[in-house]
Amino acid sequence: MTEKIDTSSIEALVDEGASGARFDYTAGSAAVICSGLPEHIFSAGRYWPEFDYSTGLKKLIELKNFENIHKAGIFWKEFDFKAGLETLLNSGEPEYIYRAGRFWKIYDYDRGLEALILINRPRYIYYAGQEWKIFNFSRGFEALMNAGDPEFIFYAGAHWKIFDHEIGFTRLLETGNPEYIYKAGTLWSSFDYKRAWTVMEKRVTDGAEWRGRAFEHPVWRNALRIIWKELRSHN
């Protein structure tokens, strides 16, 4: 039979250690770590002036508590970034791989990006390109094109500081998604409205709403006027 952990007593112990009163941090560290309560292990490491950081991290890794490993890498004054990173990269959890790349002071950005690509969640590849201080835009762009998710092709084209709009535009059209074709036309710095409108016209049913919005949006409306003017001049 497994002995039940008294969560309230561990919480009180963490509070006592953070209070600044006389406290046995060696014994306190052992007690909190042995409790196996990841939030309290993290809190002790963050708020105590002394803590067994090495053993605390090993326990968080053993518990596979990726959220608190990520948080410890931000807030603990001593942290084994190599061990923490290996754990996150092997976790398959894109949220914490991305967050660690954004907030940790030591991070292997190339390996982090490759892990996100392997997981194949375009959202986090886009986030990384937007938020990481070091990012391989060429590799990230390639991954987004291969994934073919119109939402994050659109967002990357709108917000990444490096983006091949010509290739990205062609890939976006290939998805045939009228919503994000329309949205790209409102924000992208380079956009072929004539080709985009041809695709949107072919989406008779699901493109109706977005064609209607295009008529109302000043950028699209102006582009459509130019297209129709050119068509009339050729007739």
Secondary structure, DSSP 8 states (H G I E B T S, - for coil): ------HHHHHHHHHHHHTTSS--HHHHHHHHHHHT-HHHHHHHHHH-SS--HHHHHHHHHHHT-HHHHHHHHHH-SS--HHHHHHHHHHHT-HHHHHHHHHH-SS--HHHHHHHHHHHT-HHHHHHHHHH-SS--HHHHHHHHHHHT-HHHHHHHHHH-SS--HHHHHHHHHHHT-HHHHHHHHHH-SS--HHHHHHHHHH-TTTTHHHHHHHHHSHHHHHHHHHHHHHHHHH-
